[in-house]
């Protein structure tokens, strides 16, 4: 993840651009309340976002493999982070939130081998006036900013 110095120690609400898996229909599942959580993981010692995604932060969604159009947003209503888990603990963590995550088999296989996992509960999903994400060379799947307009 790119270093975001403005965010270090920042209080208040941040804005996030989050990639959702188009093959797993994640955005559609969120809209239809078939899932209420998204997951991120890391293979190292640190949680993927390390406390930088907080309750009440605003999240905007873009789908992988798509046209980079951002069409919906939501609010983070809960965050659960885990650290340095064994393979069995990772599986148990995912199974604890299985219903809320509603993962595809490929997603389950991807995340169940990570040592550090975090789940983010998303509330208040709503359609927005669509805008195109100007990706440039950024390969991150979760971008934190102080103003979503900087990513247009």
C-alpha positions in Angstrom: 0.0 0.0 0.0 1.3 3.4 -0.8 2.4 5.5 2.1 -0.3 8.0 3.1 1.4 10.4 5.5 -1.6 12.7 5.8 -3.4 9.8 7.4 -0.9 9.0 10.2 -2.6 9.8 13.5 -5.5 11.5 11.7 -8.8 11.8 13.5 -12.1 12.1 11.8 -13.4 10.3 8.6 -11.2 9.1 5.8 -12.4 8.1 2.3 -11.4 4.8 0.8 -11.6 3.3 -2.7 -12.0 -0.4 -2.5 -11.8 -3.0 -5.2 -14.5 -5.7 -5.2 -14.2 -9.0 -7.0 -16.4 -8.8 -10.1 -16.3 -12.6 -10.6 -17.7 -13.2 -7.2 -20.4 -10.5 -7.7 -19.3 -8.7 -4.5 -20.9 -5.4 -5.3 -24.2 -7.0 -6.2 -24.1 -9.1 -3.0 -23.5 -5.9 -1.0 -26.3 -4.0 -2.7 -28.7 -6.9 -2.2 -27.5 -7.5 1.4 -26.4 -11.0 0.6 -23.1 -10.0 2.2 -22.4 -7.3 4.7 -18.6 -7.6 5.1 -15.5 -7.5 2.9 -12.2 -9.1 3.8 -8.6 -8.3 3.3 -5.5 -10.3 4.3 -1.7 -10.3 4.4 0.9 -13.0 4.6 3.3 -11.1 6.8 3.3 -9.8 10.4 1.0 -6.8 9.9 -2.7 -6.6 9.2 -3.4 -5.3 5.7 -4.7 -1.9 6.7 -3.3 -1.8 10.2 -6.0 0.2 11.8 -6.2 2.8 9.1 -9.8 1.8 8.1 -12.1 2.9 10.9 -15.7 2.9 11.9 -17.6 5.7 10.1 -15.0 6.0 7.3 -16.6 6.2 3.8 -15.9 3.5 1.3 -16.3 3.8 -2.5 -16.4 0.7 -4.6 -14.8 -0.2 -8.0 -15.0 -3.7 -9.5 -11.9 -5.7 -10.7 -11.6 -6.1 -14.4 -14.2 -3.5 -15.1 -14.3 -0.1 -16.6 -13.0 1.7 -13.5 -16.4 3.2 -12.8 -17.3 3.9 -9.2 -21.0 3.6 -8.8 -21.7 3.0 -5.0 -20.5 3.9 -1.6 -21.0 2.8 1.9 -19.9 3.4 5.5 -17.6 1.1 7.6 -19.8 0.1 10.6 -17.4 -2.4 12.2 -13.8 -3.5 11.9 -12.3 -6.8 13.2 -8.5 -7.3 12.7 -6.4 -10.4 13.5 -2.7 -10.9 13.6 -0.1 -13.7 13.2 -2.6 -16.6 12.9 -1.9 -20.2 12.2 -3.4 -21.8 9.1 -6.1 -23.3 11.3 -6.8 -20.0 13.0 -7.2 -18.3 9.7 -9.8 -20.8 8.6 -11.7 -20.5 11.9 -11.6 -16.7 11.5 -13.2 -16.8 8.1 -15.7 -19.4 9.2 -16.7 -17.2 12.1 -17.8 -14.5 9.5 -18.8 -16.9 6.7 -22.4 -15.7 6.4 -21.5 -12.0 6.5 -18.7 -12.5 3.9 -20.5 -14.8 1.5 -17.2 -15.7 -0.2 -16.9 -17.6 -3.4 -14.7 -20.7 -3.4 -11.9 -18.8 -5.1 -12.1 -16.0 -2.5 -12.1 -18.5 0.4 -9.0 -20.2 -1.0 -7.3 -16.9 -1.4 -7.9 -15.6 2.1 -7.8 -18.8 4.2 -4.0 -19.0 3.8 -3.3 -15.5 5.1 -1.7 -15.0 8.5 -3.3 -11.6 9.1 -7.0 -11.0 8.2 -9.4 -8.2 8.7 -13.1 -7.9 8.0 -15.0 -4.7 7.4 -18.7 -4.5 7.9 -20.3 -2.2 5.4 -23.6 -0.3 6.1 -25.6 2.3 4.2 -24.8 1.1 0.7 -26.1 3.7 -1.8 -25.8 4.5 -5.5 -23.8 7.6 -6.3 -23.3 9.7 -9.4 -20.8 7.5 -11.2 -17.2 8.6 -11.8 -14.2 7.0 -13.4 -11.3 6.1 -11.1 -8.1 7.4 -12.6 -5.9 4.4 -11.7 -2.6 5.6 -13.2 0.1 3.2 -12.0 -1.5 2.3 -8.6 -1.9 -1.4 -8.2 -3.3 -1.4 -4.7 -6.8 -2.9 -4.1 -7.6 -0.5 -1.2 -6.7 3.2 -1.5 -7.0 5.6 1.5 -7.4 9.3 0.8 -8.5 12.4 2.5 -10.7 13.3 -0.5 -12.1 10.9 -3.1 -12.1 13.6 -5.7 -8.3 13.2 -5.9 -8.8 9.8 -7.4 -11.1 11.0 -10.2 
